[in-house]
Amino acid sequence: MRTIQYWSRSWNVSRNNFSPIFYLLLVLLAGCSAVPERIQPVEVVAWEVRQQQLATLQEWSVDGRVAFRSGLDGGQSGFSWQHTAQSQRFDLTGILGAGSFSLKSGLSGVELTTGDGEIYRGEDPERLLFEISGWRFPVKEASYWVRGLPDPQFSALPMVLDKKNRLQLMAQSGWSVEIIRYQYVGELELPALVAMERGDVRVKLRLTNWKIG
């Protein structure tokens, strides 16, 4: 029988077998593995700057859901809110036991139209809505709160900012207000979830579709 022998070569591993380029590659690879992942810094805007930016926001609209609770009674509704420098319109698509409403406020006063076409007029939007629907909602002040601002016509004490200098908690006009979550709308950070409480009345706004201008 024929025996086949494989010829093998023994290598003597020593530093002389590797070129300087090899060592350079090792150094570069080690350096790459040692570089930590870069963490993008969180931009923190001063409250005064943020306040000025949000105060100039006059033309806006937002849709969402609102939940009302007063004692043992409660209800939910979709809403659509349009706001300009001179007027605003707050539409509720249907509250449990109260139906739909369209509440308009402007220089000529306040007008509430029911789903049946009945029209009521007054001077204060919160009072008119309460008289007709039985639900209390601070429409005027909340037009600031949903932007992450206190109403400048009333004191807001105490007022708490979060770590990014955004409004988080405050008490104003007899209401306790908490902005639970923010969202980006373009380059602005605007509230996404706002809770309000006054006595046994609780209101929660979920803001889902912001439009600016």
RAFENCOR-V516327 format. One line per field, one symbol per residue. phi: phi as a letter, one per 40 degrees, with the letter a starting at -180 (. if undefined). burial: # if it has 9 or more other C-alpha atoms within 8 Angstrom, else .. A space follows every 10 residues. Layout:
phi = ???
burial = ???
//
This chain:
phi = .cbbbccbbc bccacccbcd cccccccccc ccccccccbc cccbcddccc cccccccbba aabibbbbab gccaabacab bbbbcbaabb bbcibdgbgc abbbbacchb bbbcccgcbb babbcccccc ccbgbbacdc cccccccgbc cccbcbbcbb bccbgbcbba bafgbcbbcc abacbgccbb dbabbbaagc cbbbbbcbac bbg
burial = .......... .......... ..#....... .......... .........# #..#...### ########## ...####### ####..#### ######..## ######..## ####...... ##..##.### ....##.... #..####### #....#..#. #...###### ##..###### .#..#....# ########.. #######..# ...
//
